C-alpha cells in the first residue's frame, strides 16, 4: 500500500514540481548561502514594487474568492501593513546582520565572544485564507531579510488570489529563490513533510497539530501562529461608548475572520444593556447597511457560514439571547453576509464558548471581581491576544503581569499586530515562536555563538591530572560558593 501511495505521488505533476523546486532551492542556497545586505535590500524592494503594482488585481481576486471582500479594508490591512513592514525591514536589516559582541568570563580569558546571524537555508511558509497577502508577505520579508530561500504554500480556499500571488512572485523572483504553490489536497499534505530548514504555519490549532506532526518527522524547526479564544475585558472605569467603538471596529474587520479578533467580551456586572446600546449605535454609524455595503465583507464560504450558524443554533437552544444588529433591517437569506450578532445569557458548555468563533459574533459575559475573572481566564487555554480597557495604568499593568497570552493591547483591539517593532506570535496552544520586529529576523536566522581564543593558552593550568595547585583553588572556590 505504501509503495502504491509513493508511486501515485511521483506521478502527480504538482508533487513532482514541488520536490523539484525544493531541490533547486537547496542547491542554490549551497552555491550562495549568505547574501549581502545590498542583495537582501534589493529583494525587499522587489517585493515592495510587486505589491504596489498588483494591489488592485489582488483586491479584486480576494473579493471574488470571498463573494465580497471590502477593497479598502483589504488594501489597509494587507497591502499597507505589508508595505510598512517592508519599509521597517529595509531600514534595520544592515544592523540586524552585524555580529553582537558578548561577555567572556575570566575563566576563558583572553578571548572574544560574539553572536553571528546566518541564513537558515530553505524556509517553508504555509498561508491561511483570511489574510493571505499579509500572512504570506510577513514571513517572506523576514525570511528574505535573513538571507533565506523561500517556498510558500497558499490556501486552496482562495484560488483566485493564490494563483495571482503565484504569478506576481514568479515575475519578481527566480524559482530557486522564492516559489509559490497553490491548490489543496495532496500538495497540502506533502508540503510540511519536506525537510525545510524552518517551517512557518499560520492557521487553526487543529491543523497546526497536523503540520507539527509532519514536521517532526524531519525535526523541522517550527514557527506556529495559531489562534484561540482571545478575551476582551472592560473595567467599570472605562467609557462604554469608547470601548464599544473600538471593539466594534475590531470585530467587524473582515467580518470577524481574524485570528486576533476579540472572541468574547467580559463586562462589569450590570453594564451589558449600556454596552449593547453603544455597540449598536457604533455599528450603525460605521455600516448604515450591511447587505450591499462595499465596506462590509462576507463570510468566506458555505462551510464557514454553516459552522458559525451551528454555534448560534446551539446557543439559542441552550437559552442564550441572540441580538442581531441590522441597521437597515435587511434580509440576508441566500447570502453569506451576516449581521453583527451579540449573544448574552451564555453557558460555558455552549459551542460559542468552547471553540474559536472566527466570525461576526460576540458573546458577552459579566463579572464581579477582576481577580476572579483573571483566574478564570488563566484556567483556559492561553489565547493569541488579550484586550483590556481601563483608565488606570496600574490596573492594566496588573492584568498584563497576571495573565498569559501571545500579545496584549490596552484600550484597543487587534492593532498590536500592526506595530512592526513588536514581536508577534502565540503561546501554548496559540502557537510558538515570533516574527515581526528584530525577533522576526532572529527567528529566520541561525543564531551562531562564536568564541575566538587567543594564541595564549591558559587552560593548561587545569588539564589532568587533577592534583595541581590550581585544582585545589577551584575546589576551595566551589566549597565557598556553596555556602
Secondary structure as a PSIPRED ss2 file (coil, helix, strand):
# PSIPRED VFORMAT (PSIPRED V4.0)

   1 X C   1.000  0.000  0.000
   2 X H   0.000  1.000  0.000
   3 X H   0.000  1.000  0.000
   4 X H   0.000  1.000  0.000
   5 X H   0.000  1.000  0.000
   6 X H   0.000  1.000  0.000
   7 X H   0.000  1.000  0.000
   8 X H   0.000  1.000  0.000
   9 X H   0.000  1.000  0.000
  10 X H   0.000  1.000  0.000
  11 X H   0.000  1.000  0.000
  12 X C   1.000  0.000  0.000
  13 X H   0.000  1.000  0.000
  14 X H   0.000  1.000  0.000
  15 X H   0.000  1.000  0.000
  16 X H   0.000  1.000  0.000
  17 X H   0.000  1.000  0.000
  18 X H   0.000  1.000  0.000
  19 X H   0.000  1.000  0.000
  20 X H   0.000  1.000  0.000
  21 X H   0.000  1.000  0.000
  22 X H   0.000  1.000  0.000
  23 X H   0.000  1.000  0.000
  24 X H   0.000  1.000  0.000
  25 X H   0.000  1.000  0.000
  26 X H   0.000  1.000  0.000
  27 X H   0.000  1.000  0.000
  28 X H   0.000  1.000  0.000
  29 X H   0.000  1.000  0.000
  30 X H   0.000  1.000  0.000
  31 X H   0.000  1.000  0.000
  32 X C   1.000  0.000  0.000
  33 X C   1.000  0.000  0.000
  34 X C   1.000  0.000  0.000
  35 X C   1.000  0.000  0.000
  36 X C   1.000  0.000  0.000
  37 X H   0.000  1.000  0.000
  38 X H   0.000  1.000  0.000
  39 X H   0.000  1.000  0.000
  40 X H   0.000  1.000  0.000
  41 X H   0.000  1.000  0.000
  42 X H   0.000  1.000  0.000
  43 X H   0.000  1.000  0.000
  44 X H   0.000  1.000  0.000
  45 X H   0.000  1.000  0.000
  46 X H   0.000  1.000  0.000
  47 X H   0.000  1.000  0.000
  48 X H   0.000  1.000  0.000
  49 X H   0.000  1.000  0.000
  50 X H   0.000  1.000  0.000
  51 X H   0.000  1.000  0.000
  52 X H   0.000  1.000  0.000
  53 X H   0.000  1.000  0.000
  54 X H   0.000  1.000  0.000
  55 X H   0.000  1.000  0.000
  56 X H   0.000  1.000  0.000
  57 X H   0.000  1.000  0.000
  58 X H   0.000  1.000  0.000
  59 X H   0.000  1.000  0.000
  60 X H   0.000  1.000  0.000
  61 X H   0.000  1.000  0.000
  62 X H   0.000  1.000  0.000
  63 X H   0.000  1.000  0.000
  64 X H   0.000  1.000  0.000
  65 X H   0.000  1.000  0.000
  66 X H   0.000  1.000  0.000
  67 X C   1.000  0.000  0.000
  68 X C   1.000  0.000  0.000
  69 X C   1.000  0.000  0.000
  70 X C   1.000  0.000  0.000
  71 X H   0.000  1.000  0.000
  72 X H   0.000  1.000  0.000
  73 X H   0.000  1.000  0.000
  74 X H   0.000  1.000  0.000
  75 X H   0.000  1.000  0.000
  76 X H   0.000  1.000  0.000
  77 X H   0.000  1.000  0.000
  78 X H   0.000  1.000  0.000
  79 X H   0.000  1.000  0.000
  80 X H   0.000  1.000  0.000
  81 X H   0.000  1.000  0.000
  82 X H   0.000  1.000  0.000
  83 X H   0.000  1.000  0.000
  84 X H   0.000  1.000  0.000
  85 X H   0.000  1.000  0.000
  86 X H   0.000  1.000  0.000
  87 X H   0.000  1.000  0.000
  88 X H   0.000  1.000  0.000
  89 X H   0.000  1.000  0.000
  90 X H   0.000  1.000  0.000
  91 X H   0.000  1.000  0.000
  92 X H   0.000  1.000  0.000
  93 X H   0.000  1.000  0.000
  94 X H   0.000  1.000  0.000
  95 X H   0.000  1.000  0.000
  96 X H   0.000  1.000  0.000
  97 X H   0.000  1.000  0.000
  98 X C   1.000  0.000  0.000
  99 X C   1.000  0.000  0.000
 100 X E   0.000  0.000  1.000
 101 X E   0.000  0.000  1.000
 102 X E   0.000  0.000  1.000
 103 X C   1.000  0.000  0.000
 104 X C   1.000  0.000  0.000
 105 X C   1.000  0.000  0.000
 106 X H   0.000  1.000  0.000
 107 X H   0.000  1.000  0.000
 108 X H   0.000  1.000  0.000
 109 X C   1.000  0.000  0.000
 110 X C   1.000  0.000  0.000
 111 X E   0.000  0.000  1.000
 112 X E   0.000  0.000  1.000
 113 X E   0.000  0.000  1.000
 114 X E   0.000  0.000  1.000
 115 X E   0.000  0.000  1.000
 116 X E   0.000  0.000  1.000
 117 X E   0.000  0.000  1.000
 118 X E   0.000  0.000  1.000
 119 X E   0.000  0.000  1.000
 120 X C   1.000  0.000  0.000
 121 X C   1.000  0.000  0.000
 122 X E   0.000  0.000  1.000
 123 X E   0.000  0.000  1.000
 124 X E   0.000  0.000  1.000
 125 X E   0.000  0.000  1.000
 126 X E   0.000  0.000  1.000
 127 X C   1.000  0.000  0.000
 128 X C   1.000  0.000  0.000
 129 X C   1.000  0.000  0.000
 130 X C   1.000  0.000  0.000
 131 X C   1.000  0.000  0.000
 132 X C   1.000  0.000  0.000
 133 X C   1.000  0.000  0.000
 134 X H   0.000  1.000  0.000
 135 X H   0.000  1.000  0.000
 136 X H   0.000  1.000  0.000
 137 X H   0.000  1.000  0.000
 138 X H   0.000  1.000  0.000
 139 X H   0.000  1.000  0.000
 140 X H   0.000  1.000  0.000
 141 X H   0.000  1.000  0.000
 142 X H   0.000  1.000  0.000
 143 X H   0.000  1.000  0.000
 144 X H   0.000  1.000  0.000
 145 X H   0.000  1.000  0.000
 146 X C   1.000  0.000  0.000
 147 X C   1.000  0.000  0.000
 148 X C   1.000  0.000  0.000
 149 X E   0.000  0.000  1.000
 150 X E   0.000  0.000  1.000
 151 X E   0.000  0.000  1.000
 152 X E   0.000  0.000  1.000
 153 X E   0.000  0.000  1.000
 154 X C   1.000  0.000  0.000
 155 X C   1.000  0.000  0.000
 156 X C   1.000  0.000  0.000
 157 X C   1.000  0.000  0.000
 158 X C   1.000  0.000  0.000
 159 X H   0.000  1.000  0.000
 160 X H   0.000  1.000  0.000
 161 X H   0.000  1.000  0.000
 162 X H   0.000  1.000  0.000
 163 X H   0.000  1.000  0.000
 164 X H   0.000  1.000  0.000
 165 X H   0.000  1.000  0.000
 166 X H   0.000  1.000  0.000
 167 X H   0.000  1.000  0.000
 168 X H   0.000  1.000  0.000
 169 X H   0.000  1.000  0.000
 170 X H   0.000  1.000  0.000
 171 X H   0.000  1.000  0.000
 172 X H   0.000  1.000  0.000
 173 X C   1.000  0.000  0.000
 174 X C   1.000  0.000  0.000
 175 X C   1.000  0.000  0.000
 176 X C   1.000  0.000  0.000
 177 X C   1.000  0.000  0.000
 178 X E   0.000  0.000  1.000
 179 X E   0.000  0.000  1.000
 180 X E   0.000  0.000  1.000
 181 X E   0.000  0.000  1.000
 182 X C   1.000  0.000  0.000
 183 X C   1.000  0.000  0.000
 184 X C   1.000  0.000  0.000
 185 X C   1.000  0.000  0.000
 186 X H   0.000  1.000  0.000
 187 X H   0.000  1.000  0.000
 188 X H   0.000  1.000  0.000
 189 X H   0.000  1.000  0.000
 190 X H   0.000  1.000  0.000
 191 X H   0.000  1.000  0.000
 192 X C   1.000  0.000  0.000
 193 X C   1.000  0.000  0.000
 194 X C   1.000  0.000  0.000
 195 X C   1.000  0.000  0.000
 196 X C   1.000  0.000  0.000
 197 X C   1.000  0.000  0.000
 198 X E   0.000  0.000  1.000
 199 X E   0.000  0.000  1.000
 200 X E   0.000  0.000  1.000
 201 X E   0.000  0.000  1.000
 202 X E   0.000  0.000  1.000
 203 X C   1.000  0.000  0.000
 204 X C   1.000  0.000  0.000
 205 X H   0.000  1.000  0.000
 206 X H   0.000  1.000  0.000
 207 X H   0.000  1.000  0.000
 208 X H   0.000  1.000  0.000
 209 X H   0.000  1.000  0.000
 210 X H   0.000  1.000  0.000
 211 X H   0.000  1.000  0.000
 212 X H   0.000  1.000  0.000
 213 X H   0.000  1.000  0.000
 214 X H   0.000  1.000  0.000
 215 X H   0.000  1.000  0.000
 216 X H   0.000  1.000  0.000
 217 X C   1.000  0.000  0.000
 218 X C   1.000  0.000  0.000
 219 X C   1.000  0.000  0.000
 220 X C   1.000  0.000  0.000
 221 X C   1.000  0.000  0.000
 222 X E   0.000  0.000  1.000
 223 X E   0.000  0.000  1.000
 224 X E   0.000  0.000  1.000
 225 X E   0.000  0.000  1.000
 226 X C   1.000  0.000  0.000
 227 X C   1.000  0.000  0.000
 228 X C   1.000  0.000  0.000
 229 X C   1.000  0.000  0.000
 230 X C   1.000  0.000  0.000
 231 X E   0.000  0.000  1.000
 232 X E   0.000  0.000  1.000
 233 X E   0.000  0.000  1.000
 234 X E   0.000  0.000  1.000
 235 X C   1.000  0.000  0.000
 236 X C   1.000  0.000  0.000
 237 X C   1.000  0.000  0.000
 238 X C   1.000  0.000  0.000
 239 X C   1.000  0.000  0.000
 240 X H   0.000  1.000  0.000
 241 X H   0.000  1.000  0.000
 242 X H   0.000  1.000  0.000
 243 X H   0.000  1.000  0.000
 244 X H   0.000  1.000  0.000
 245 X H   0.000  1.000  0.000
 246 X H   0.000  1.000  0.000
 247 X H   0.000  1.000  0.000
 248 X H   0.000  1.000  0.000
 249 X H   0.000  1.000  0.000
 250 X H   0.000  1.000  0.000
 251 X H   0.000  1.000  0.000
 252 X H   0.000  1.000  0.000
 253 X H   0.000  1.000  0.000
 254 X H   0.000  1.000  0.000
 255 X H   0.000  1.000  0.000
 256 X H   0.000  1.000  0.000
 257 X C   1.000  0.000  0.000
 258 X C   1.000  0.000  0.000
 259 X C   1.000  0.000  0.000
 260 X C   1.000  0.000  0.000
 261 X C   1.000  0.000  0.000
 262 X C   1.000  0.000  0.000
 263 X C   1.000  0.000  0.000
 264 X E   0.000  0.000  1.000
 265 X E   0.000  0.000  1.000
 266 X E   0.000  0.000  1.000
 267 X E   0.000  0.000  1.000
 268 X E   0.000  0.000  1.000
 269 X C   1.000  0.000  0.000
 270 X C   1.000  0.000  0.000
 271 X C   1.000  0.000  0.000
 272 X H   0.000  1.000  0.000
 273 X H   0.000  1.000  0.000
 274 X H   0.000  1.000  0.000
 275 X H   0.000  1.000  0.000
 276 X H   0.000  1.000  0.000
 277 X H   0.000  1.000  0.000
 278 X H   0.000  1.000  0.000
 279 X H   0.000  1.000  0.000
 280 X H   0.000  1.000  0.000
 281 X H   0.000  1.000  0.000
 282 X H   0.000  1.000  0.000
 283 X H   0.000  1.000  0.000
 284 X H   0.000  1.000  0.000
 285 X H   0.000  1.000  0.000
 286 X H   0.000  1.000  0.000
 287 X C   1.000  0.000  0.000
 288 X C   1.000  0.000  0.000
 289 X C   1.000  0.000  0.000
 290 X C   1.000  0.000  0.000
 291 X C   1.000  0.000  0.000
 292 X C   1.000  0.000  0.000
 293 X C   1.000  0.000  0.000
 294 X C   1.000  0.000  0.000
 295 X C   1.000  0.000  0.000
 296 X C   1.000  0.000  0.000
 297 X C   1.000  0.000  0.000
 298 X C   1.000  0.000  0.000
 299 X C   1.000  0.000  0.000
 300 X C   1.000  0.000  0.000
 301 X C   1.000  0.000  0.000
 302 X H   0.000  1.000  0.000
 303 X H   0.000  1.000  0.000
 304 X H   0.000  1.000  0.000
 305 X H   0.000  1.000  0.000
 306 X H   0.000  1.000  0.000
 307 X H   0.000  1.000  0.000
 308 X H   0.000  1.000  0.000
 309 X H   0.000  1.000  0.000
 310 X H   0.000  1.000  0.000
 311 X H   0.000  1.000  0.000
 312 X H   0.000  1.000  0.000
 313 X H   0.000  1.000  0.000
 314 X H   0.000  1.000  0.000
 315 X H   0.000  1.000  0.000
 316 X H   0.000  1.000  0.000
 317 X H   0.000  1.000  0.000
 318 X C   1.000  0.000  0.000
 319 X C   1.000  0.000  0.000
 320 X C   1.000  0.000  0.000
 321 X E   0.000  0.000  1.000
 322 X E   0.000  0.000  1.000
 323 X E   0.000  0.000  1.000
 324 X E   0.000  0.000  1.000
 325 X E   0.000  0.000  1.000
 326 X C   1.000  0.000  0.000
 327 X C   1.000  0.000  0.000
 328 X C   1.000  0.000  0.000
 329 X C   1.000  0.000  0.000
 330 X C   1.000  0.000  0.000
 331 X C   1.000  0.000  0.000
 332 X C   1.000  0.000  0.000
 333 X C   1.000  0.000  0.000
 334 X C   1.000  0.000  0.000
 335 X C   1.000  0.000  0.000
 336 X C   1.000  0.000  0.000
 337 X C   1.000  0.000  0.000
 338 X C   1.000  0.000  0.000
 339 X C   1.000  0.000  0.000
 340 X E   0.000  0.000  1.000
 341 X E   0.000  0.000  1.000
 342 X E   0.000  0.000  1.000
 343 X E   0.000  0.000  1.000
 344 X E   0.000  0.000  1.000
 345 X C   1.000  0.000  0.000
 346 X C   1.000  0.000  0.000
 347 X C   1.000  0.000  0.000
 348 X C   1.000  0.000  0.000
 349 X C   1.000  0.000  0.000
 350 X C   1.000  0.000  0.000
 351 X H   0.000  1.000  0.000
 352 X H   0.000  1.000  0.000
 353 X H   0.000  1.000  0.000
 354 X H   0.000  1.000  0.000
 355 X C   1.000  0.000  0.000
 356 X C   1.000  0.000  0.000
 357 X C   1.000  0.000  0.000
 358 X C   1.000  0.000  0.000
 359 X C   1.000  0.000  0.000
 360 X C   1.000  0.000  0.000
 361 X E   0.000  0.000  1.000
 362 X E   0.000  0.000  1.000
 363 X E   0.000  0.000  1.000
 364 X E   0.000  0.000  1.000
 365 X E   0.000  0.000  1.000
 366 X E   0.000  0.000  1.000
 367 X E   0.000  0.000  1.000
 368 X C   1.000  0.000  0.000
 369 X C   1.000  0.000  0.000
 370 X H   0.000  1.000  0.000
 371 X H   0.000  1.000  0.000
 372 X H   0.000  1.000  0.000
 373 X H   0.000  1.000  0.000
 374 X H   0.000  1.000  0.000
 375 X H   0.000  1.000  0.000
 376 X H   0.000  1.000  0.000
 377 X H   0.000  1.000  0.000
 378 X H   0.000  1.000  0.000
 379 X C   1.000  0.000  0.000
 380 X C   1.000  0.000  0.000
 381 X C   1.000  0.000  0.000
 382 X C   1.000  0.000  0.000
 383 X E   0.000  0.000  1.000
 384 X E   0.000  0.000  1.000
 385 X E   0.000  0.000  1.000
 386 X E   0.000  0.000  1.000
 387 X E   0.000  0.000  1.000
 388 X E   0.000  0.000  1.000
 389 X E   0.000  0.000  1.000
 390 X C   1.000  0.000  0.000
 391 X C   1.000  0.000  0.000
 392 X C   1.000  0.000  0.000
 393 X H   0.000  1.000  0.000
 394 X H   0.000  1.000  0.000
 395 X H   0.000  1.000  0.000
 396 X H   0.000  1.000  0.000
 397 X H   0.000  1.000  0.000
 398 X H   0.000  1.000  0.000
 399 X H   0.000  1.000  0.000
 400 X H   0.000  1.000  0.000
 401 X H   0.000  1.000  0.000
 402 X C   1.000  0.000  0.000
 403 X C   1.000  0.000  0.000
 404 X C   1.000  0.000  0.000
 405 X E   0.000  0.000  1.000
 406 X E   0.000  0.000  1.000
 407 X E   0.000  0.000  1.000
 408 X E   0.000  0.000  1.000
 409 X E   0.000  0.000  1.000
 410 X E   0.000  0.000  1.000
 411 X C   1.000  0.000  0.000
 412 X C   1.000  0.000  0.000
 413 X C   1.000  0.000  0.000
 414 X C   1.000  0.000  0.000
 415 X H   0.000  1.000  0.000
 416 X H   0.000  1.000  0.000
 417 X H   0.000  1.000  0.000
 418 X H   0.000  1.000  0.000
 419 X C   1.000  0.000  0.000
 420 X C   1.000  0.000  0.000
 421 X C   1.000  0.000  0.000
 422 X C   1.000  0.000  0.000
 423 X C   1.000  0.000  0.000
 424 X E   0.000  0.000  1.000
 425 X C   1.000  0.000  0.000
 426 X C   1.000  0.000  0.000
 427 X C   1.000  0.000  0.000
 428 X H   0.000  1.000  0.000
 429 X H   0.000  1.000  0.000
 430 X H   0.000  1.000  0.000
 431 X E   0.000  0.000  1.000
 432 X E   0.000  0.000  1.000
 433 X C   1.000  0.000  0.000
 434 X C   1.000  0.000  0.000
 435 X E   0.000  0.000  1.000
 436 X C   1.000  0.000  0.000
 437 X H   0.000  1.000  0.000
 438 X H   0.000  1.000  0.000
 439 X H   0.000  1.000  0.000
 440 X H   0.000  1.000  0.000
 441 X H   0.000  1.000  0.000
 442 X H   0.000  1.000  0.000
 443 X H   0.000  1.000  0.000
 444 X C   1.000  0.000  0.000
 445 X E   0.000  0.000  1.000
 446 X E   0.000  0.000  1.000
 447 X E   0.000  0.000  1.000
 448 X E   0.000  0.000  1.000
 449 X E   0.000  0.000  1.000
 450 X E   0.000  0.000  1.000
 451 X E   0.000  0.000  1.000
 452 X E   0.000  0.000  1.000
 453 X E   0.000  0.000  1.000
 454 X C   1.000  0.000  0.000
 455 X C   1.000  0.000  0.000
 456 X C   1.000  0.000  0.000
 457 X C   1.000  0.000  0.000
 458 X C   1.000  0.000  0.000
 459 X H   0.000  1.000  0.000
 460 X H   0.000  1.000  0.000
 461 X H   0.000  1.000  0.000
 462 X H   0.000  1.000  0.000
 463 X C   1.000  0.000  0.000
 464 X C   1.000  0.000  0.000
 465 X C   1.000  0.000  0.000
 466 X C   1.000  0.000  0.000
 467 X C   1.000  0.000  0.000
 468 X C   1.000  0.000  0.000
 469 X H   0.000  1.000  0.000
 470 X H   0.000  1.000  0.000
 471 X H   0.000  1.000  0.000
 472 X H   0.000  1.000  0.000
 473 X H   0.000  1.000  0.000
 474 X H   0.000  1.000  0.000
 475 X H   0.000  1.000  0.000
 476 X H   0.000  1.000  0.000
 477 X H   0.000  1.000  0.000
 478 X H   0.000  1.000  0.000
 479 X H   0.000  1.000  0.000
 480 X H   0.000  1.000  0.000
 481 X H   0.000  1.000  0.000
 482 X C   1.000  0.000  0.000
 483 X C   1.000  0.000  0.000
